Amino acid sequence: MSIDGVTDLWDKLFGAQPDPPGLLVLLTALAGLLAVAFRPVWRVARNAVTIAHEGGHAFFALITGRRLRGIRLEFDTSGLTLSSGKPTGIGMMLTLLGGYIAPSLVGVLGAWLLGGNRITLLLWLAVLLLLVMLINIRNLFGVLSILVTGAVVVIISLYASPHVQSVFAYAGVWFLLFGGVRPVFELQSLRNRGRLPGSDADQLAGVTHVPAIFWVGVFLVVNLAALVVGGFLLAGQWLPSTS
């Protein structure tokens, strides 16, 4: 690739796109909320949250020195990330903690990028993260799920108009911000009915000797805080300018 080509690619990836219409940001926020609140849509769209959830487990396992053994994504939108290493201590604690907070933290990162109008960079970072996950997927449905998700992002990135890219990026970020909160309530609901005895919260209780309900509360506080921070980062896109 020539120097000019590298420069053009750099400018495309890291350059800022024009400000989106304020109404677009507001409508995509509403779309993200409805996708989480409307059960038939949530059942399908939740796969994206599961990908981020399992990616969170994998990320924290790797940065704490654990060995990642593989990731599974299931048709019922559940998932499993296996790692090996010391069964107690900070590494195991962070690995267990990372799942439920990951979608919201990814949403905050996306909101920060969108706040700087880095839509192209956001889309290609999503592709890169999906490729990294694909290497570690260990079941057929998981591979198909990652490939389909990645293909959608690539097609939007390469062939969609800037307006469509904006709609896709903002709707996706809002969905992660809202979608990080609902699974925490689902988790506690299942725990109350005794249907999820080996949940991340219960495993954290076993590792830390702190009650599982405390960890459910941590998940909720972190994800609500992420929603507030992410919403604040995006709010300037639709609030009237004071200048």
C-alpha positions, 0 to 999 in steps of 0.5 A: 500500500502506498503512503497516500493509501495509508494516509487515506486509511488513517484519516478514514479510521480516525477522522471525525464524521459530521455531527448527526442530527439531534433527532437521530440520536434521540430516536435511536435511544428510543429504539434501543430502549424498545429493543430491550423492553419488547420481549420478542425483540429482546429474545433475538437481540440479546445475542449481542449482549451475550457476545459482550458478556462472554467477551468480558469474561475472556478479557478479564481472564486474559489480563489477569493472567489466566489461560483462556480455554474457549467460549461457547455461545448457545442458541438460547442466548446463554454462553460459557467462557472457560479459563484455567488458573488459580480458582481463587484470588483477584484474577478469578474474581475479576473474571467472574465480575467481568461478564455482567458489566461488560456490555455496559462498559462496551456501551460507554466506550462506544458512547465516548467514540460517538461523542467524538464522531468517530463512527468509522473507528467504532465500527471497525473496532467492533469488527476487530473484537469480533474477530478476536472472539471468533478465534476462541469460539468452540461451538458451531452456533457460536461461530455462526453467531459471530460470523453473522454479527461481524458480516452485518457490521462489515457490510454497514461499514463498507457499503452503507451511507454515512447516515445509515452508519450513524443510525446503526452505530447509535442504535447499537450503543444505546442497545448495549447501554440499556441492554446491560441493565435488564440481564441483572434483573433477569439474573436475580429473578432466576436466583429467586426461583432457584433456577440459577444456582451456579450464576456468576454472582453465586460463584463470586460469593464462593470466591469472596465469601461475600453474599451473592446478592451483594454482587448482583447489586454491584452489577446493577450499580455499575450498569446503571452508572454506565447508562448515566455516563453513556447517556451524558456522553451522547446527550450533547448530540441532541441538546441545543447548543449554548454557543 
